[in-house]
């Protein structure tokens, strides 16, 4: 049975506004995460990776004794955790079974008169629990302010749109041409399901079967293309009306179309991602998943891709969004700075649909 997230009347109005109105207020409120902070957490994670073997689970204890407010401290911790995962160091809770065999880490955020001082303690000697190695970085407060103002910055925000126990490949939020209300299209391996708001619930209004040919794939790709009024699942391509809520016509293509675009940016092997339209400063924004397997938690990180010959080809920008399971696909909207992400939540077993919005500070 499909999940039916409920929306009260007032919440329904707010939800529809959230889907279709510009996000300028959020862009103004988002605080920049300076490049100097990104560089600092990268240095700390590199020091951990040099002392701890790859694939070793770690636990993280955090102590903030600086003047940073809790929201900034949380963003620093999230960025640091994302860097640990990029080094294939899995995070485990201290009370879990895995936590009793991990390498404990302690991150301390402190400060001096003119700089933030961030230290990481690595307790990697199981025979001597009070022995540890330390890494330390200094982040100038002056440079932090300057970087926050002068450098472009991606702020990411996610909102859960749908969840269900059965696997789906892609989704889309569309306007219902008949009533002008929101409709939700969910692309599964064997059908395209359309849901409409009825009172406080999303209710199934129409479903279109997708022909099955040959041997079914254990891990099929799929995509909804609203601009072309089409869907693709492996070698099957179907077209219909603009909101795909009526009958669709399907054909088999050979060779099969590319359903999910995996990023081919250098340095991001083993991820899924999407390059967003437009620019952020002089760079192109992109959203990239982590590199873990299907049994691990995951994240989506914003990057700025540099097309010029000067500077690094890509740089991480802003704080990552963490998920309780692997990110299965990321699809960019060709007309907005948003992407559709499908996540398999390992805690609940549900497959979840998220809209991820990237807001540029410049």
N, C-alpha and C positions, 0 to 999 in steps of 0.2 A: 504494500500500500504506500502511496506517495505521501511524503510529509506535506503539511499544509500550514506554513507559518501564518499566524493570525495577526491582523492589523485592525485595531480599533479605529473608529471613524476619524478622529482627530489625527491619529498616527498615520492613517491611510493618506490623508491630505498632505501631511508632512513628507511621507515617503515618496509620493509622486512628485512633489516639488523638489525633493532631494535628487530624484533621478534626472529631472529635465531642466532645472534652473541652473544658471552659471554658478561656479564655485568661487566667486571673487572674495567673499567674506573669509573663506578658509585660507585663501592665498595671503590675505592681509594679516591673518592671525598667526600663520605658521612662522615659527622662529627658525632662523637659519642655523644649520649645523655646519660650522666653519670647516674648511678644508684642513686647517691645522689640527682640529680634533680628529678628523679621519686619519690623518697621518700619524697622530699619536697612538690611537688604538691599533693601527696596523703595526707599528713598531712593537707595541706590547705583545700582540698576538704572534709576531715573528719570533720574539724572544721565548715565548712559551713553546712554539713549534720546534725551536732549536733544542729545547731541553726535554721534550716529551715525544715519544714515538708516535708516528701517524696512526690513526684509528684508535688511539688510547682514549677511553672515556675520562672526562674530567668533571669535577664539581666546582662551582664558583660561589664564593662568599664575597659580598660587596660591603664596603664601609665608606660612607661619604662624610668626611670631617671638614669639608671645604664650604665655601659660601655658595656653591652651585645649588640651585633649587632642585627639588626632587624630580621634576619633569626632565630637566637637562641631564641629571645624573642617570635617569632611566634610559635616555637616548644614548648616552655614552656606553652604558652597559650593553644595550641591544646591539650597538655597532661592534663592540668588542666580541660579543657572542657570535655575531655573523662572521667576523674574521677568524675565530676559532674553527667554525664549521668549514670555512674555505681551506683550512689546513687539515681537514678531515679529522678534527678532534671533536668527538661527540660529547654533548653536555648531558649529564645525568643528575637527577635529584639526589641530595645528600642522604635521604632516607630510603632510597630504593635499593634493591639487591645489587644493582650495578654500582651504586654509590659507595659500597663498602670495598670495592676493588679499584676505585678510580684514583687519579692524581688530584688532590685538592689544590685549588687556586684561591688566592685571596687578593681582590682588587681594592686598593685604598685610594680614594680621591681626596687629596689635601691641597694646600696652597701656601704660597709665600706672599710677600707684599706685591710682587709684580708678575707672578706666574702661578699657574696651576701645576701641581706635582702629582702625577699618577704613578702608583707603584703596583707591581704584580709580584706576589710571592708564590713560588712553585714548590710544593711539598712532594717531591718526587723520589724520596728515599723511604721506602716502606719499612726498612729496619730501624730508622731513626725519625719518628714522626715530628720531632721538633727541629729537624734540619730542613733548610729550604734555601733556594736560590732566589735572587731578587732582580727584577727589571724595573727601571725608572725612566720616565719621560717628563720633560718640562714643557709646558704650553704657555707661551706669553699671553697675558691677558690683553695687552695692547694689540698684538697680532690677531687675537681672536676676534676682537671688535672689528678690526679692519677687514679681515677675511669675511666676516659675516655680512658686511656691507658691500664689498667690492666684487666678490666672486659669485657667479651664478650657482644656484643651489636647488636641488630637487627635493620637495617635500611630498612624501607618499601618504596616502590615506586609503583605507579599504572599507568596504561595507558588504556585509553578507546579504545576498539576494535570495538564495534558495539552498535547500539541502534535502537529500533523499538517500535511502539506503542502497538503491540500485545505481550502478555506475552510469555516468553520462559523459559525453565528450566535449560538448560546448553548449553555450546558452546565449540568448540575446533578449534584451528588453526592447519592445517595439510598441508603437502606437497602434491601437486597434482602429482600423479605418472606419469601422461602422459606428462606434460610440466615442472615439477619441480618447479612450482610457488606455492605461498601460496593459500590455500583454506580455507574457513571459514564454519564450520558446525554449524547450529543453531538448537537445539532440542526444538521443541514446543510440545504441548500436543497431537496434531493430525498429525504432520508431522516432518520429518527431512529435513531441507532445506540446500542445499550446494550453496555457493557463490564463485565466482572467480573474480579476478581483470581483468577488461577489460578497458584498457586505464586508466581513472582516477576514475572509479567507481567499487564498488562491485556489480556484477550482478548475479541474480539467475540463476544457471546453471542446477540444478536438484533438485527435491523434491520427497521424498518417504513417502507415507501415513503410519501412524501407526494405526493398528487395534484398534477399540474401543470395549471394552467388559463390560457388566454389567452397573452399574450406574456410570457416570463420577464423579471423585472427584473434589471438589471445590478448593482443594489445592494439586494437584498431585506432587509427587517427580519425578525427572528425572536425568539421568546421562549419559554422553558419556564416554566410556572406549576405548581409542585408542589402548591400549596394547592388549585388547581382541577383537578389531574390533567390538565392540558391543555398543548398547544403551539400556537403561532401562527406562520405564515409568510405574510407579505403578507395576502391575503384568505382563506387557508385556516386553519381551526381544527380541531384534532383532540383527542379525549379518550380516556382509557384508564384502566387500573388505577392505584393510588396511586404505584407506582414507574415507570410507563410502560414496563414491560419486556415486555409482551405486546401483543396486537393493539390497534391504535388505530382509532377511527372518525372520519372526517374530513368536514367540510362546508365549503362556500364561503359566506362572509358578505359582505353588501353593505349599508353600506360596510365596507371592510376594518377590522379591529381595529387599535388602536395597538400595534404590536409592541415598539417600543423607545421608552422615555420619555426624550426629550431635555429637559434642564433648561430651565425658563423663568424662572430667577432673573435679575433685572436685572443687566446687566454681564457675562453669560456667553454671549453670542451666539456661535454657531459651535462650541460644545463639546457633548460628551455627558456625562451625569452622572446621579446618583441621590441623592435625599434619603433618609437613613437613618432608621429608626424610633427613637423615644426622644429624649432631650435630652442635652446636654452643658452642665452648668451651667443657664443659662436659655435657651440657644440650641439650634437644631436642627442636627445634623451633616449634612454633604453631601460627596459626592465628585465632583470636577469634573475633566474632562480638559483638555488644552491646546487651543490654537486653530490649530495647524498643519494642513497638508493631509495627504493620504494618502502623501506621499513623505518625511515627516519623522519624526524620533523624537518621542516624546510623554511625557506624565507624567500622574499622577493626584494632585491636591492636595486636602487636607482643608480644608473651610470650616465656619465656624459662622455660621448664619443667624439674625439677630436679629429676633424678631417684635415687639419693643417699639418705641415711638416714639423712645426715646433711643438714642444710639449709631448706628454705621454699620449698614446693612442686612445686610452680610456682612463677614466678616474671614477672611483666610487663617489657618489654624491648623496648625502643625507643618511637618514636612519633606515634600516631594513625593516620590513614587515615580517613578523614571525608567524608561522602556521603550525598546527598540531599534526602535521603529516606532509607527505610529498606534494609538491606543485606538479600537476600532471600536464597542464598546458597554460600558455599565456598568449592571448591574441589581442593585437592592437586594434583600436577603433581608428579607421583611416581619417576621420574628420575631427576627432577630439584628442585631448591628452589623457585618455583613459585606456585601460586594457581589461579584458575579461580573463579571469584566472579560475581554473578548476583545481580543487584541492581534495585529496583523500584524507579525511580526519581519522587518524589512527586511534584516537581516544574513544570516539563515538561509533566509528565504522561508516559514517555518512560520507557521501560525496557532496562537496559544497561549491557554490558559485559565488565569486566575489567580483565586484567592480573595484579596480585599483586606479586611483587618480594620482597623477604626477603634476605637481604645481611648481613652476619655475619661479625663483625669487626675483629674477630680472625680467 
